[in-house]
Amino acid sequence: MGAHGWSEAEMKQFRKSDRVRVLIRSIVAHSIRAGFRAVPPGSTVIAGDVAIIQPYAGGNPSGHMTMYDGTTWYSDFRQNSMYPGGGYRAAQPAYKIYRKN
């Protein structure tokens, strides 16, 4: 057991999740500097839109980031909807859509 009674595998996953959260925040900050802006809730999504989805209880603590190509959402895989899996679809956590203006 490692720090606070966590196994090394748990600590590795925590460190990875923390890096992903920092990476997503960094991507959003860089995207805003590059001209991406949050679109109003309820807006119709268009090709090139990026969704930043908040985490949900029991899911990945980093949340999720995905991009729309005009017909399909993609992250590191082709998704069936903006939400990447059943847990996200059931929980429907908050999200923001960003668009390059």
C-alpha positions in Angstrom: 0.0 0.0 0.0 1.1 3.5 -0.8 0.2 6.9 0.6 -3.1 7.1 2.5 -3.6 3.3 2.2 -4.0 3.4 -1.6 -2.4 0.8 -3.8 0.3 1.7 -6.3 -2.3 1.1 -9.1 -4.8 3.5 -7.5 -2.1 6.1 -7.1 -1.1 5.7 -10.7 -4.7 6.2 -11.8 -5.1 9.2 -9.6 -2.0 10.8 -11.0 -3.2 10.0 -14.5 -6.6 11.5 -13.8 -5.1 14.7 -12.3 -2.9 15.1 -15.5 -6.0 14.7 -17.7 -7.9 17.4 -15.7 -4.9 19.7 -16.1 -4.6 18.9 -19.8 -8.3 19.5 -20.4 -8.1 22.9 -18.6 -5.1 23.8 -20.6 -6.8 22.8 -23.9 -9.8 25.0 -23.0 -7.5 27.9 -22.2 -5.5 27.5 -25.4 -8.7 27.1 -27.4 -10.2 30.3 -26.0 -7.0 32.1 -26.9 -7.2 30.6 -30.4 -10.7 32.0 -30.9 -13.0 29.3 -29.6 -16.0 30.6 -27.6 -18.6 28.9 -25.4 -21.9 28.8 -27.3 -25.2 29.4 -25.5 -26.9 26.4 -24.0 -29.4 24.8 -26.4 -27.6 26.0 -29.5 -27.5 23.6 -32.5 -24.1 21.9 -32.8 -22.2 22.2 -36.0 -19.1 20.6 -37.4 -16.0 21.5 -35.5 -17.8 22.1 -32.1 -16.0 20.7 -29.1 -17.8 19.5 -25.9 -16.2 19.6 -22.5 -18.3 17.3 -20.3 -18.0 17.4 -16.5 -17.3 14.2 -14.5 -20.1 12.3 -12.8 -20.2 10.3 -9.6 -18.7 6.9 -10.2 -17.2 7.9 -13.6 -13.9 9.2 -14.7 -13.0 12.1 -12.4 -11.5 14.0 -15.3 -14.7 14.3 -17.3 -14.6 14.0 -21.1 -13.8 16.0 -24.2 -15.2 15.3 -27.6 -15.5 16.9 -31.1 -18.4 16.9 -33.5 -17.7 16.4 -37.3 -21.2 17.4 -38.4 -22.7 13.9 -38.0 -20.7 12.0 -35.3 -19.0 12.8 -32.0 -15.3 11.7 -31.7 -12.8 11.6 -28.9 -10.2 8.8 -28.9 -13.0 6.7 -30.4 -16.2 7.1 -32.5 -19.1 7.8 -30.1 -22.8 7.0 -30.4 -23.7 10.4 -28.9 -22.1 13.4 -27.3 -22.0 11.4 -24.1 -19.3 8.8 -24.5 -20.9 5.9 -22.7 -23.8 4.5 -20.7 -22.7 6.1 -17.4 -22.5 9.5 -19.0 -25.8 9.1 -20.8 -27.5 8.0 -17.5 -26.0 10.8 -15.4 -26.1 13.5 -18.1 -23.5 15.7 -16.4 -23.2 19.4 -17.3 -21.2 20.3 -20.4 -20.2 23.3 -22.4 -19.9 23.5 -26.2 -17.1 25.5 -27.7 -17.0 26.8 -31.3 -14.3 28.6 -33.3 -15.7 32.0 -34.3 
